[in-house]
């Protein structure tokens, strides 16, 4: 594979990861509901709304009519959908679209923060959303500076570590208890007792942390990334596999499938890193060649020489 | 400008929420919450935390709840009773490490006398209490009811329970009923259960107590147990248990292993046991129901009607569309039990059903804001067919229904085919109210009592179930100040008079003295009904009066055409005038303790009085 083709592939991986994340959350907001209750359903929030001149009924609705809470909840869903489209349409010089994606990343930060608060401020909850929060940023960096640029790879690595460290902390049950649905999914899919599921999760949690270290150790980084691709995909797939059934309406797809889709960054970011390192070694260079429009017709990967993150 | 305001508002909301959560972790009041769940370092003499018991059919079941037994110490726990001034060991058992419970079962228990007991561990630990005599000679049996034991300081959960302890002692409750959510911590049931024991052990140790593990006890926000399935969906609306089976077993062992033996002890999925049973105490026959364990989860089974699989927001939806075939509420095993229980009036003058929640959607507004929710499938209003089957079974016994869970005290008379044709239910208020709800129908209810609030009267709940509301202890719209009572916290007391057959419901706020004549209950209470109001359809008429030669015979009404038993009940006194549907013919059976003699074969509404001599 030529460098330009491989760069295109890397960009596609990032686009797909970001698209899945935004599309999945758009589904949650438009079809179900976002996790903002902890932010909005507070007495103090109502009081503040009142002080800002937003009446009670305007804020929460009258029962018969939607209030700002319901209207904006729905609008946020549309924003996610727009961001999902932007992940496919954004190009190197699309500054506005890039800004839109950065805004989408901000939405994901707010969402992750709300989930963190809902989870009684369990830090792993926020941390494990690192991949989702950062993938729009990685995509924008890849477009702006190149898929092999140091900044792009650093942010991708941070996103990788956040995702797997957060997930690993939960699997190990430290510092927070292992979420019951982790055990449940493991038991249902592997048909094992809870005790065996606990053991499996402890091992998986330890491996999560090991791969976080592994990607910084050159001889181990490809193996670590490969493991992360597989494990990230399997854990995302676990939701629909454990929950979907022929007996349910739409086979339960409307309940579970988005859980796989919105976790696309969990396996797409490791896949990006895996291909990046694989192709870098294949090309035998640690820096991106000083490409020009003439020898690289794709403007997306046509960037000045930049050192590779290694 | 509006957008800026909105953005400001949203950012501020984040900060507020963050601050509130941080305060929850670090604030002065909330320091107590995590500390309260810390398992204290104890001397060996204090290793027994508390003990719960029931006596039924001459079987004593007592479970001692222990703090962790140190490695190397014996796990043997002994039970002694005082006989003629001497302590006599009557049982010993091994403490079960997962949850540190020590369950005892003693047969041939003499329930005609009050007996002091003590639980012993090692050479030092001793915990004393009293096994009460069966109060069969009391006219009034007092059952104190509680639900929702939040320990969160934000809702007043950290405040002392001493008022509850004092009031239970003052009314000398015969039975304690905790309908559910004794524990709100979803991961540390053992620690929270010890805390519950420290708070309530003083009254529990001396009287029969029934604690029904509900969703939060089992470690999840809602519970549709689906016979022990594993739930994997956030919110658990897919049905089943979120926590592993061994966790649930530990919860049930702690809270229910002192119950009378289950009538149908076959386990469900994940090895989770069942505990539905009956407790006969003071001539009251309590059916202890599991309204969560067998219930079907709605996710994917019913058409989506709202932003959550279990919530219906669309008021124009078709209620029949969610009453899907195969959806279970109590399940066949419990319905069979109820059917048999309803016909068995041995040593029983009144029947009471105990369950976690009530058989209807008992609230309109959920949460802190407007939160108008058309229907909530976590309630027992869904599935409607299962709800109607349960009510059809319970009304055959003229059972009164005592429950909790809703965080909103209410009294409803349920209707199946018409308004008011089934049992009354009393949902007690929460000990500390974690989540607010309001009963606030949009239209005034027809057939209200004179002067009663507009929210009373006949209504359809969100599942189109017929309900008649008699009282609702709605919290204030914007609770502030007194965290407990502005949030409508409190407890219930029900007085069952086995002589007059009256049932008096009391609904008390927190921190009042219930014996003080000046103390006020929540508006709408006290409320008194007759036992016979629990199956008294408005469309029915009366058969002729039956006069018996014995006191309080058991009477059964059977549809002569279909042979269906309409009801069985113990009459009060020597006369009884059976209620019955018009335009039908009935067989009436009666007997001293069981309806074993046919006394009328073609009775109809308006038929003549009849004198009966029982063999």
Interface residues (C-beta under 8 A of the other chain):
Chain A: X31 X32 X33 X37 X38 X39 X40 X41 X42 X43 X44 X45 X46 X48 X49 X52 X53 X54 X56 X57 X59 X60 X61 X62 X63 X67 X68 X69 X72 X110 X113 X114 X117 X120 X121 X177 X180 X181 X183 X184 X185 X187 X188 X194 X195 X197 X239 X242 X243 X245 X247 X248 X249 X250 X252 X254 X255 X256
Chain B: X5 X6 X8 X9 X10 X12 X13 X14 X16 X17 X18 X20 X21 X22 X24 X25 X186 X187 X219 X220 X230 X231 X232 X233 X234 X238 X240 X242 X243 X244 X245 X246 X247 X270 X299 X300 X301 X302 X303 X304 X307 X308 X309 X367 X368 X369 X370 X371 X372 X442 X478 X479 X480
